[in-house]
Amino acid sequence: MKIEDLDATGLLCPLPVLKLRKRLGPLDVGDCMRLRADDPAAVIDVPHFCDEAGHALVETTQDGDVQIYLVRKGG
């Protein structure tokens, strides 16, 4: 399993999720993307995107004003 990082801090909805979708595309099923975002809408958008696209939201943590999402690519 590979974990890649995506820093989407400073970006507003829908850009964090759009960038996440683009970066997940070439990954193998089971690989993960660690997304950092400070957009308040991300707490709703990221879980919704994962549910709709068939990816797993493995973990959500907070680092100050930044949310960190670990997303595993689904099949």
N, C-alpha and C positions, 0 to 999 in steps of 0.2 A: 504494500500500500504506500502510495506517495502522497505527501501533503504539500500543497503549494499555497502561497500567500497572495492575497489581493487586498491592497490598501485603498478603500473607497472613502476615506475620511475627507470631509470637505465637499462631498458630492451629495446632491439632494435627489429625492425620489423623482423619477424611477431609476436613475443612473446606477446606484449600487447593485440593484437586482439585474439590470441589463448587462453590466460588466461581469457579474457573477455567472450569468447564463452563458455569455460568450467564452469565458475562461474555463467553464466546466466542459464545454463542448469537446475539445480534443483529449480530455482525460479519459483513462480507462475506467470502466465500472468498478466501483470500490475505492477509487482514489478520492482524496479529500481536498477541499479548498478552505483555507482559513480566511474569512472575510472580516476586515475591520471597517466599521462604519460608525459615523456619528450623526446620521440623519435620524431624527426621532421617528420617522415613518418606517424605518427598517425593522423595528420590533414587530410590526405587522406584516410588512412586505416579504421579508426573508422566509418566515415560516410558511406563509401562503404560497410563495413561489415553490418551496420544497414540496409541499403537499401536491400542488398542481402538476409539477414536472416529474414527480416520482423519485425525488432525491431525499436523503435522510438528514434531518437536522440533528447532528450528533450531540452538540454542546453549544450552549450560549453562556458567555461570561461577560463581565463588565470590567473595563480598565479606565477609571475616571469617567469621562464623558463618552468614551468609545465602547461600542458593543463589539464583541468578537464572536463570530459564528463559525462553527466547524460543520461543513456540509459534505456528506459522502455522496458521490455520484451514484445514482441508481441506474437500472437497466431499462 
